[in-house]
Amino acid sequence: MTQARFPERPVVGFIGLGDQGLPMATAIAEAGFPLHAWARRPTSLDGLAEVPHQRHDTRGELAAACDIVCLCVGTDDEVLQLADQLLDGLRPGAVLVNHGTGLPGNAVRLTELCAKASVEVLDAPVSGGRPAAQERRLTAMVGGPQAAAERCTPVFRSFSRHVVHLGDAGAGQTAKLFNNALLMMNQAAIAEIVDLASQLRLDPARLVEVLKLGSAASAALSLLNTMVRPDNVDHLAGVEALDMDLFDQAMRQAGIDPTQTTARGLAGAHGLTQLVHRLSACTTTAFTSHKEASYVGR
């Protein structure tokens, strides 16, 4: 079958309008790309009310209308299931993009599945969370064919500050897993420093604030009590532990023993709740003491 020419301004489909997916889809529409959307729960589409978009009742209708279909769902199983349902509608030369975090091996499996229908695949997980998605400053880590990556880069740039093509299928997922593992390992190191500071009777919260200003600064530090807070830390710690399990699986599937790295990353994930509550308590105590001192001085 003859492959259609890829348009300069492709029609983009989006599935997965969650915490991060909704601002990504919104950015795509605001950048002027024709946006099409489908959701299991139609009410999820209401989040796109302020931007031009076309809603679809079925996945097949969405697939048939689009040059690129972006998926931002939770698991590899969901991605593979959706791909199987989209393939009948996707035309040869279309590109299916997985923005979720998963195993590199499943990115290869998805590529092989879609190749039967002459549909190209990119694994393009993103880093930065909802705040970065809202501010259009995500980092997109892309794996898959270079030509397909180049065609999709203008779409990715609508919600990303950085778009980096890392190699063949699975390369984007590998980079994202390394990113997540290193974040958690940094969290483990921060928790150790905070513990030592407490033993020396140094205010951990004030120490963390000054470390953010020095050469020790890191994303792991900057996220504490900003994006990672007492009200959401339990959920985020659980997600991190799942990501560390994916990292461990990916390394073992590649024939690498990641035992030490996995243990270090899990220490950071499992210790995150205690770390955030500890720093939050110190901040609250310091604020209360300052108010009391100000009152007495009047």
Disulfide bonds with the S-S distance in Angstrom:
none
